[in-house]
Amino acid sequence: MTNATSLLDDMPPPIRSYTGPQIALGDLRPLTIGNVPIGFPVVQAALSGYSDGPMRIVARRLGASYTLAEVMIDRFVLELKQRRRTRHRLLVTDEEHPVGGQLMGSDPADFGPAAKKLVEAGFDIIDINFGCPVKTAVGGCRGGYHLSQPDVALEIVSRTRAAVPDHIPVTLKMRRGLDDSDESRERFFRILDGAFARGVAAVTVHGRTVEQRYVGPSNWDFLREVKQHAGAKTIIGSGDLFTAQACLEMLRDTGVDGVSVARGAIGNPWIFEQVRRLAAGLPQLEPDVSEQRRVLNLQCELCLQSTEESQTLSTMRMFGIKFARMHSHHAEVRSAFATARSVAAWREVLDHWYS
Ligand SMILES: Cc1cc2nc3c(=O)[nH]c(=O)nc-3n(C[C@H](O)[C@H](O)[C@H](O)COP(=O)(O)O)c2cc1C
């Protein structure tokens, strides 16, 4: 099924290190994606602008069993050089495995070479984005746009599957359609069935349409229907997972094999441990300010190891603002992070508000 280069064929299977809390699964079934054992069926979504290496490592240490890097445009991956400003985009550390790399693009011919580059960089799973609703993506015939053209979408799947070694699963991320029309629904199922027939190992479904963007709820009834339709094939659900309770409810109410936490993990990486504890019937733990400080500090140090100080500052300002929601003085903390002009000033915010 593959025409991968010998370099890729010779690569040993990736190291699987899990460093998060070891808590029993409760009544949940462990998740597997192709030949990659994931375990706890609650994973961290690809999050553009957020799920860089440091965020992924933090999520792993706090219980995420699998994380995905933010989406990358295939041509960007092909042109990516070892420049200081961009090289972190392809950086995968040992402790992250298994980790997914996600591609988005318009031309099927670009996906294979870009996917190979992600495999060479160390990503264990290649995910294809057929969901992004952003104007520039849809206008550029990328992301969610492909839900309107099943033949092109399936050509992308075939080319990607053929380009990467057999031991690397290829997966899809889809919204439930372009819009609410019957044609859109029919195209969704054509792509879903066609993708599984071409060897895709799992499909993550976000229960909103592209047209809907983020307005209104994610349709969990649709997720249930997709899982019933897919039978033994692996379906991961997405949409409106803001609490540990919601993660368990989606798993139990829709029957999906796994759930993908997105906005619910931005500023609350503890959600993974919270859902593990809830599933195991253990009492809930809320992170106090010293735990919040520890994790913010860790993420900042990890950022400094992989990016320049100016980039670390803008990333950690953004995360600080998100974490501030948990703080009892959230408005003041938020504004203190937002106005930090150096990493040293950002650390002073921690000293002042998180002591
Ligand atoms: C800021 C942001 C960035 C996102 N980036 C990506 C991405 O890179 N790739 C992707 O497949 N989905 C992306 N998504 C979609 C999420 O993975 C998820 O499907 C969606 O947010 C629904 O889940 P939620 O309602 O629980 O947030 C993004 C969502 C947000 C809010």
PDBQT file of the ligand as one rigid body, heavy atoms in Angstrom, charges set to zero:
ROOT
HETATM    1  C1  LIG A 401      -8.454  28.316  18.278  1.00  0.00    +0.000 C 
HETATM    2  C2  LIG A 401      -8.836  27.042  17.573  1.00  0.00    +0.000 A 
HETATM    3  C3  LIG A 401      -7.929  26.444  16.723  1.00  0.00    +0.000 A 
HETATM    4  C4  LIG A 401      -8.275  25.267  16.061  1.00  0.00    +0.000 A 
HETATM    5  N1  LIG A 401      -7.352  24.666  15.254  1.00  0.00    +0.000 NA
HETATM    6  C5  LIG A 401      -7.629  23.486  14.658  1.00  0.00    +0.000 A 
HETATM    7  C6  LIG A 401      -6.653  22.816  13.879  1.00  0.00    +0.000 A 
HETATM    8  O1  LIG A 401      -5.515  23.275  13.718  1.00  0.00    +0.000 OA
HETATM    9  N2  LIG A 401      -7.016  21.637  13.313  1.00  0.00    +0.000 N 
HETATM   10  C7  LIG A 401      -8.265  21.078  13.501  1.00  0.00    +0.000 A 
HETATM   11  O2  LIG A 401      -8.547  19.991  12.985  1.00  0.00    +0.000 OA
HETATM   12  N3  LIG A 401      -9.192  21.690  14.241  1.00  0.00    +0.000 NA
HETATM   13  C8  LIG A 401      -8.902  22.870  14.826  1.00  0.00    +0.000 A 
HETATM   14  N4  LIG A 401      -9.840  23.469  15.617  1.00  0.00    +0.000 N 
HETATM   15  C9  LIG A 401     -11.133  22.807  15.840  1.00  0.00    +0.000 C 
HETATM   16  C10 LIG A 401     -11.096  21.973  17.112  1.00  0.00    +0.000 C 
HETATM   17  O3  LIG A 401     -10.158  20.923  17.016  1.00  0.00    +0.000 OA
HETATM   18  C11 LIG A 401     -12.473  21.383  17.459  1.00  0.00    +0.000 C 
HETATM   19  O4  LIG A 401     -12.898  20.496  16.456  1.00  0.00    +0.000 OA
HETATM   20  C12 LIG A 401     -13.528  22.463  17.662  1.00  0.00    +0.000 C 
HETATM   21  O5  LIG A 401     -13.026  23.547  18.411  1.00  0.00    +0.000 OA
HETATM   22  C13 LIG A 401     -14.768  21.899  18.355  1.00  0.00    +0.000 C 
HETATM   23  O6  LIG A 401     -14.488  21.484  19.645  1.00  0.00    +0.000 OA
HETATM   24  P1  LIG A 401     -14.881  22.400  20.955  1.00  0.00    +0.000 P 
HETATM   25  O7  LIG A 401     -16.296  22.903  20.708  1.00  0.00    +0.000 OA
HETATM   26  O8  LIG A 401     -14.813  21.393  22.078  1.00  0.00    +0.000 OA
HETATM   27  O9  LIG A 401     -13.886  23.494  21.016  1.00  0.00    +0.000 OA
HETATM   28  C14 LIG A 401      -9.543  24.672  16.255  1.00  0.00    +0.000 A 
HETATM   29  C15 LIG A 401     -10.441  25.290  17.111  1.00  0.00    +0.000 A 
HETATM   30  C16 LIG A 401     -10.106  26.466  17.764  1.00  0.00    +0.000 A 
HETATM   31  C17 LIG A 401     -11.105  27.100  18.676  1.00  0.00    +0.000 C 
ENDROOT
TORSDOF 0
